Amino acid sequence: MLALIVLGLAWELWLSPTGRGTLALKVLPLAFAVTGLLKMRLYTYRWLSLLVWLYFTEGVVRASTETGIGMVLALVEVALSVLLFVACSWHVRARFKNRAALAAG
């Protein structure tokens, strides 16, 4: 997730800015998730696994409409979004399996 935050900031502020850099605010929802992830809150993992699809969609749209470094950054955003979704989904699934095993045991 931190890689997605860094990518979003670097993309919009230095590497290939669009406008005045106000699109860098798009990483703000990810920043809110940091404390919840550090505290291992299941709720944060669950809503983050849904939120990440917005970043995936942005990456797909920008990869198909931009050229050069913008397209490369968009493809990296798509890959990081998928990776974050898989990690969140795996964590939620593992927590539920662990909870079920503790209840059954």
C-alpha positions as CSV (number, residue, x, y, z in Angstrom):
1,M,0.0,0.0,0.0
2,L,2.8,2.4,0.8
3,A,4.2,1.8,-2.8
4,L,0.8,2.8,-4.2
5,I,0.9,6.0,-2.1
6,V,4.4,6.8,-3.2
7,L,3.6,6.1,-6.8
8,G,0.5,8.3,-6.7
9,L,2.4,11.2,-5.1
10,A,5.5,10.9,-7.4
11,W,3.3,10.5,-10.5
12,E,1.1,13.6,-9.9
13,L,3.8,15.8,-8.4
14,W,7.0,15.0,-10.3
15,L,7.1,12.3,-12.9
16,S,4.1,13.1,-15.1
17,P,1.9,15.8,-13.4
18,T,-1.5,16.6,-14.7
19,G,-2.6,20.1,-13.9
20,R,-1.3,21.8,-10.8
21,G,-0.7,18.5,-8.9
22,T,-4.1,18.5,-7.2
23,L,-4.6,14.9,-8.3
24,A,-2.1,13.9,-5.7
25,L,-4.9,14.1,-3.2
26,K,-6.2,10.8,-4.7
27,V,-3.8,9.0,-2.3
28,L,-5.5,10.5,0.8
29,P,-7.9,7.6,1.3
30,L,-4.9,5.2,1.3
31,A,-3.2,7.3,3.9
32,F,-6.2,6.9,6.2
33,A,-5.9,3.2,5.9
34,V,-2.3,3.1,7.2
35,T,-3.2,3.3,10.9
36,G,-5.9,0.7,10.6
37,L,-3.5,-1.7,8.9
38,L,-0.8,-1.2,11.5
39,K,-3.4,-2.0,14.2
40,M,-4.5,-5.1,12.2
41,R,-8.1,-3.9,12.1
42,L,-10.1,-6.4,10.0
43,Y,-12.6,-3.7,9.0
44,T,-9.8,-1.6,7.4
45,Y,-8.6,-4.6,5.4
46,R,-12.1,-5.2,4.1
47,W,-12.9,-1.6,3.0
48,L,-9.4,-1.2,1.5
49,S,-10.0,-4.3,-0.6
50,L,-13.0,-2.5,-2.1
51,L,-11.4,0.9,-2.4
52,V,-8.4,-0.4,-4.3
53,W,-10.6,-1.1,-7.3
54,L,-10.9,2.7,-7.9
55,Y,-7.1,2.9,-8.3
56,F,-7.2,-0.2,-10.5
57,T,-9.8,1.5,-12.7
58,E,-7.9,4.7,-12.9
59,G,-4.8,2.8,-13.9
60,V,-6.6,0.9,-16.7
61,V,-8.2,4.1,-18.0
62,R,-5.0,6.1,-18.0
63,A,-2.9,3.2,-19.4
64,S,-5.3,3.1,-22.4
65,T,-5.3,6.9,-22.9
66,E,-1.8,8.1,-22.1
67,T,1.5,7.4,-23.8
68,G,5.1,7.3,-22.6
69,I,5.8,7.5,-18.9
70,G,2.2,8.1,-18.0
71,M,1.2,4.8,-19.5
72,V,4.0,3.0,-17.7
73,L,3.0,4.6,-14.4
74,A,-0.6,3.6,-15.0
75,L,0.4,0.0,-15.6
76,V,2.4,0.0,-12.4
77,E,-0.6,1.3,-10.6
78,V,-2.7,-1.5,-12.0
79,A,-0.2,-4.1,-10.8
80,L,0.1,-2.6,-7.3
81,S,-3.7,-2.4,-7.0
82,V,-4.1,-6.0,-7.9
83,L,-1.3,-7.0,-5.5
84,L,-2.9,-4.9,-2.7
85,F,-6.3,-6.5,-3.3
86,V,-4.8,-10.0,-3.2
87,A,-2.9,-9.2,0.0
88,C,-6.0,-7.8,1.7
89,S,-8.2,-10.7,0.6
90,W,-5.6,-13.2,1.8
91,H,-5.4,-11.5,5.1
92,V,-9.2,-11.4,5.6
93,R,-9.6,-15.0,4.6
94,A,-6.8,-16.1,6.9
95,R,-8.3,-14.2,9.8
96,F,-11.7,-15.8,9.2
97,K,-10.2,-19.3,9.0
98,N,-8.3,-18.7,12.2
99,R,-11.4,-17.5,13.9
100,A,-13.3,-20.6,12.7
101,A,-10.5,-22.9,13.9
102,L,-10.5,-21.3,17.3
103,A,-14.3,-21.6,17.6
104,A,-14.2,-25.3,16.5
105,G,-11.3,-26.2,18.7
